[in-house]
């Protein structure tokens, strides 16, 4: 009888421990971090996953409690499963006050008319399909041009390039147009007008235009700044597709005297003047993409527990430091400075979390994203 009571007590204790454990999806390449967690006495159990899709599947099945998802993951999640799971925190850049991870905007001459159709026959400056700007996925990179030239959401490379070549007078659209190097070279040879604005010897792989003198707090090697300079240097019939944060830098620091010569083109075809008031704002007057910040997402049944847990682990939202499992976990999931966690007390669904963002251009086929 005594042994039965002892065994019962051990079983209950084990059950409570299992219930109190928090399971987190972690990319398998971060396995060494998980080993450190266990040695430091962490209650967190790592579930190794191959991808964010695997992590989301585990959340939906209740096999894991939470995971960290990129900004693009959040857009796709809100599109596919808007009401499943809960967002317990966003992951942001502490150095930026922006409401979004980024916004993609179209800058046109202030005299522009005709909305999106009015872009036909214009010169087009693009930051590039191989731009290293975080999270400028193919979906984001091609949102404006697909809307303007009315390109199918998942065309083959030749159809896409041929349509753009016919729609725009000339362009700089650097980077790979096809995953096949031979096809890429052939397309750039046959539709060379889409490389005409990149500069001498650019080979449609980069900008080689004259960027002028270096200016403090402006990176002349940034593709978005280069695309903006491409617009300026090619005259009044030229427009650019770029990130709002770089548009602000360009017109507030590099070229404030020409700000009034340009406007933002909105999705509905209207224009918004680039006034000083507009360019000092973190949020653009209108944009083609409003990308949410990445987030920590928990399964609905465990959202409250996950929220309470991460608040106790990282009360300030930053890495607590020291040789602690909390610090190791933060590094594995959130990364290093300037990444920081902002708690979402309302525990919104993914759909509610990005309700002000634009994700209508997402196609059902992942190969098109």
Buried (B, 14 or more C-beta within 10 A) or exposed (E): EEEEEEEEEEEEEEEEEEEEEBBBBBBEEBEEBBEBBEEBEBEBBBBBBEEBBBBBBBBBEEEBBBBBBBBBBBBBBBBBBBEBBBBBBBBBBEEBEBBBBBBBBBBBBEEBEEBBEBBEEBBBBBBBBEBEBBBBBEBBBBBBBBBBBEBEBEBEBBEBBBBBBEBBBBBBBBBBBBEEEEBBBBBBEEBEBBBBBBBEEBEBBBBBBEBEEEBEEBBBEBBBBBBBBBBBBBEEBBBBBBBBBBBBBBBBBBBEEEBEBBBBBBBEEEBBEBBEEBBEBEBBBBBBBBBBBBBBBBBBEBBEBBBEBBBEBBEEBBBEEEEBBBBBBBBBBBBEEEBBBEBBEEBBBBBBBBEEBBBEBBBEEEEBB
